């Protein structure tokens, strides 16, 4: 068979393109919602962080998850919560924001290393396996591990990525820290004065817009389309 495998490859490529467009559309829509309801979004994110911390605590105390990794995960979510103090605005050079980014990758790496280790029943008898406290018969399945990563490792950082707006995308306004520097008065969430021109834009929305503009400019440079119409894909 020659044609059917080719059809399969084309189908996978088309499906991947549709999946990418769906994710981009979802990010754009969620960013629009956060921009319109910043106070509600901050409350939802706060409750979400508390829920993940509680879930991680129960997994540690009840299911015997490793103490060090559990404490690291809980401490990471405490750091994530500090990014909400000026929600939805964040400085990309803020040490807490940079620390949060580093903790996301660190948690992913350490938990991935933890779960990919073989269960005790697959180890040599001469090696004492002490990392897992699980019963070998109840070793977590792929669905359980994926669900853990989705809820306890990726959910809060992804929600913050959608909800936060980069400080460089905000025009300085009177009474704002970005206008007067450190020590200026604090503007509460949802009450930042907006000015005409460049308005606040979420990081996810800025990413989608940047990719869309790049595709439009690249297609125009290659002669695939002309003018502004080609950028509206």
Secondary structure as GFF3:
##gff-version 3
##sequence-region A 1 233
A	DSSP	alpha_helix	3	36	.	.	.	ID=ss1
A	DSSP	alpha_helix	38	61	.	.	.	ID=ss2
A	DSSP	alpha_helix	67	82	.	.	.	ID=ss3
A	DSSP	three_ten_helix	83	86	.	.	.	ID=ss4
A	DSSP	beta_strand	89	90	.	.	.	ID=ss5
A	DSSP	alpha_helix	95	116	.	.	.	ID=ss6
A	DSSP	three_ten_helix	120	122	.	.	.	ID=ss7
A	DSSP	three_ten_helix	136	138	.	.	.	ID=ss8
A	DSSP	alpha_helix	142	148	.	.	.	ID=ss9
A	DSSP	pi_helix	149	154	.	.	.	ID=ss10
A	DSSP	alpha_helix	155	163	.	.	.	ID=ss11
A	DSSP	beta_strand	165	166	.	.	.	ID=ss12
A	DSSP	three_ten_helix	167	169	.	.	.	ID=ss13
A	DSSP	alpha_helix	177	180	.	.	.	ID=ss14
A	DSSP	alpha_helix	203	221	.	.	.	ID=ss15
A	DSSP	three_ten_helix	228	231	.	.	.	ID=ss16
###
